[in-house]
């Protein structure tokens, strides 16, 4: 019986919008050791972009002196990602998770961030405290090579 592949990484960076692409590529590079499908890789890159963008725009209101931390764990074909900020927090998480809801309509935001995360990932959990920040926990179970070949 083979041993389950386990690994983790942690990355912290300034709350600057230009770091969103860095975060997306860093997580994608880390999980590439599992040889995900292009669709799985695109899904994960998209949700990381959404979560980091939310932290920059909503958590820190585009102030560049905040810190965003991403932790990623691999266990077998399960990828867990945690994206945290110490920003403003979300007043009403359930309301924020509703499709088309945005707290910043003046920025012409689509309000689809959480909806996208929920559609692309197997699990999405949001822990937020006003004035203390937000942590988003995401889980995706990647297909094994055998499952990919069958489709």
Backbone torsions as a table, in degrees:
resi	resn	phi	psi	omega
1	UNK	NA	131.6	-177.1
2	UNK	-83.3	153.2	179.4
3	UNK	-77.0	142.4	178.5
4	UNK	-71.0	131.7	179.4
5	UNK	-70.5	123.1	178.2
6	UNK	-128.6	140.5	178.8
7	UNK	-163.8	162.2	176.5
8	UNK	-152.8	161.5	172.9
9	UNK	-148.7	154.7	177.0
10	UNK	-137.0	138.3	-175.0
11	UNK	-143.3	130.8	175.7
12	UNK	-123.4	143.3	-177.7
13	UNK	-153.9	163.4	-179.5
14	UNK	-66.8	148.6	-178.3
15	UNK	-79.3	64.7	179.7
16	UNK	-114.6	138.2	-177.3
17	UNK	-59.1	-32.0	-179.4
18	UNK	-68.6	-13.2	177.9
19	UNK	-84.0	-7.7	179.4
20	UNK	-60.2	-45.6	-179.0
21	UNK	-68.0	-35.4	176.1
22	UNK	-60.6	-46.3	-179.7
23	UNK	-61.6	-44.9	-179.2
24	UNK	-60.1	-46.7	-178.1
25	UNK	-69.5	-37.9	179.6
26	UNK	-61.8	-46.4	179.3
27	UNK	-65.9	-43.2	179.2
28	UNK	-60.7	-42.1	178.7
29	UNK	-63.0	-42.3	-178.9
30	UNK	-63.4	-45.4	-176.8
31	UNK	-79.5	-9.6	-179.6
32	UNK	-61.9	-19.7	176.6
33	UNK	-61.7	-17.5	177.8
34	UNK	-90.9	-2.4	-178.9
35	UNK	55.3	56.7	179.8
36	UNK	-68.8	161.8	174.2
37	UNK	-71.4	163.5	177.2
38	UNK	-60.4	-37.8	179.4
39	UNK	-63.9	-44.9	178.8
40	UNK	-62.6	-43.1	179.9
41	UNK	-63.2	-43.7	178.4
42	UNK	-63.5	-42.6	178.1
43	UNK	-58.2	-47.5	-177.4
44	UNK	-67.3	-42.7	177.8
45	UNK	-61.0	-39.1	-179.6
46	UNK	-65.2	-45.9	-177.8
47	UNK	-69.6	-34.4	175.6
48	UNK	-63.3	-44.0	177.2
49	UNK	-58.2	-45.7	-179.6
50	UNK	-61.6	-47.1	-176.4
51	UNK	-66.5	-42.8	179.9
52	UNK	-67.0	-42.9	177.9
53	UNK	-60.8	-41.3	176.6
54	UNK	-60.5	-41.9	179.7
55	UNK	-63.1	-42.9	-179.0
56	UNK	-66.2	-50.8	-172.9
57	UNK	-77.9	-45.4	-174.8
58	UNK	-96.3	-44.8	-177.3
59	UNK	-67.1	-47.0	-176.9
60	UNK	-109.4	1.8	-179.0
61	UNK	47.5	43.8	176.3
62	UNK	65.2	16.6	170.8
63	UNK	-75.8	134.5	-171.8
64	UNK	-92.3	5.5	-178.0
65	UNK	-98.4	6.8	176.9
66	UNK	-85.1	170.6	178.9
67	UNK	-123.8	133.8	174.0
68	UNK	-112.6	133.8	-179.6
69	UNK	-120.3	133.1	175.6
70	UNK	-117.5	128.7	173.1
71	UNK	-118.9	134.0	179.9
72	UNK	-131.4	132.7	178.2
73	UNK	-122.0	144.3	173.2
74	UNK	-120.6	131.3	172.8
75	UNK	-140.5	106.9	-172.6
76	UNK	63.1	-123.6	178.4
77	UNK	-100.8	9.9	179.6
78	UNK	-94.0	126.6	177.0
79	UNK	-112.0	124.4	176.9
80	UNK	-116.0	133.2	-178.3
81	UNK	-129.6	133.6	177.4
82	UNK	-125.2	123.7	-179.7
83	UNK	-119.8	120.9	-173.3
84	UNK	-125.8	147.7	169.6
85	UNK	-136.5	163.6	176.1
86	UNK	-113.2	40.1	-176.1
87	UNK	-86.4	-147.1	-173.5
88	UNK	-69.6	-26.0	-174.5
89	UNK	82.1	169.5	-178.7
90	UNK	-108.5	125.6	-178.5
91	UNK	-62.7	-48.5	-177.0
92	UNK	-134.3	98.3	-175.6
93	UNK	-62.1	-42.9	-178.7
94	UNK	-61.7	-41.6	177.3
95	UNK	-64.6	-43.6	-179.1
96	UNK	-63.3	-26.5	-179.2
97	UNK	-82.7	-5.6	179.7
98	UNK	-73.2	136.9	177.4
99	UNK	-56.2	139.6	177.7
100	UNK	73.3	-0.6	177.2
101	UNK	-75.3	133.3	171.6
102	UNK	-142.3	139.4	177.2
103	UNK	-88.1	-2.7	-178.6
104	UNK	-133.0	65.1	-179.2
105	UNK	-62.3	-25.3	179.4
106	UNK	-65.4	-19.0	177.9
107	UNK	-91.7	4.0	-178.9
108	UNK	55.4	43.8	176.2
109	UNK	-79.3	147.7	-175.9
110	UNK	-80.1	-22.2	-178.2
111	UNK	72.8	24.5	-177.1
112	UNK	-110.5	6.2	-175.6
113	UNK	-54.4	-54.7	-179.4
114	UNK	-67.7	-35.5	178.5
115	UNK	-62.3	-43.3	177.5
116	UNK	-61.9	-46.2	179.3
117	UNK	-58.1	-44.3	-178.0
118	UNK	-67.6	-32.0	179.8
119	UNK	-78.1	-29.1	-175.5
120	UNK	-94.9	-16.8	-176.2
121	UNK	-115.6	160.6	178.7
122	UNK	-81.1	-30.7	179.4
123	UNK	-141.5	139.8	175.2
124	UNK	-138.0	125.0	176.0
125	UNK	-128.3	141.6	-179.3
126	UNK	-125.6	124.6	175.6
127	UNK	-119.7	119.2	-176.7
128	UNK	-141.9	140.6	176.6
129	UNK	-128.9	127.8	179.1
130	UNK	-56.3	131.3	178.3
131	UNK	78.1	-2.7	-177.4
132	UNK	-121.0	-20.5	177.7
133	UNK	117.9	-176.3	-174.3
134	UNK	-136.3	142.4	171.9
135	UNK	-125.8	127.4	176.5
136	UNK	-109.9	127.5	178.5
137	UNK	-111.8	126.1	-175.9
138	UNK	-124.9	140.1	177.3
139	UNK	-132.6	136.4	174.0
140	UNK	-136.6	131.7	175.4
141	UNK	-96.9	113.9	-179.6
142	UNK	-79.6	150.2	176.1
143	UNK	-70.2	146.4	173.2
144	UNK	-79.1	166.0	178.5
145	UNK	-57.3	-37.1	179.7
146	UNK	-63.5	-43.9	178.8
147	UNK	-65.1	-38.1	179.4
148	UNK	-64.3	-41.5	-179.5
149	UNK	-67.1	-28.7	-178.9
150	UNK	-76.3	-17.3	-175.4
151	UNK	-97.6	NA	NA
